[in-house]
């Protein structure tokens, strides 16, 4: 295993890494940093939680530090992200890793006033972290010039594709047509992603750390059979009985997130929701309330949760099962990080059995829902699963699971529309 010292990073970056307390590079960092430092394009499979931000930010900072700055309004590095939250978090990370490098970075995303972003760009920015729509607005207003971009990062390219941003990304890439290095990160390698690789990258090096679709080993998965109408009551019960704190709960829709938050609050459980209909201010507030422990439950849709940098969550609840099995892996990737123990809970209704089967196939593991007496279960479920022993305390700490097998990359389930819907 290599150390950060072996990767070819400059002393000022190594100092920043050391100040963060990182001891050894993660697999994506170990593999990507030397290749990026050689100036090559890369396509890397990495999801949030793997340390991918440092994997591109450190070599990017190093490259820019060694070169003269560009004319005003010209940015030198552009990082595109699908969501505002991810843009803000990547910008924070770039500021942290670049603490001892004299480079200027800023984030630009929609949902907030454009004026201050224009002012900031006028004063000079080397590294811009942006969502595609707002960046095009800025470019159309001639607040930013992309023609001198030296490094372009497409972060979570698969999510940008799912969210319909690729036409915008194409327009942006056309403007950043100079001699540039392009780094693309994607959790999945669909045919569409491979097509984009051909379009945007030049002789890319493919980096696959093999962690795709593999839930962290430290995550214990618990499933309960319960009908949709009784899920909120069961969740309230589990939270109270288990004295759960810092629970991230996933719902499929924005309305579902709001409805669940209200139900939990009626049960005197402090909860807040984060989704695409909330203003940027409300989302930032919800996240910081949750991080500070002011609310114990954060209810999120998949899109809103994407890229949230919440470390070492003890519990992730799948209130609704996701339509796309890969989303389950993203969801539970929030827990059990960095060696910490985590638990993923699934509330499975009878009409979600096929979604559970999709997840089981992807993970190559059986996940058997337990039946908890006192909660509504359809006969279609109770015929298949045994009731939980009455005397067993709630929630059970363990759930029987066969040993973990190799994850089969070949199991690619058809992708469904996954935009936030109502
Ligand atoms: P990311 O996948 O970039 O969102 O990073 C996930 C988390 O891992 C962040 O909180 C980082 O601060 C942290 N992290 C990144 N690299 C390392 C490392 N080499 N050692 C320990 N933690 C790290």
Boltz pocket constraint, residues with backbone or C-beta under 6 A from the ligand:
constraints:
  - pocket:
      binder: B
      contacts: [[A, 21], [A, 22], [A, 23], [A, 24], [A, 25], [A, 26], [A, 29], [A, 47], [A, 48], [A, 49], [A, 50], [A, 51], [A, 52], [A, 53], [A, 54], [A, 307], [A, 309], [A, 311], [A, 338]]
      max_distance: 6.0
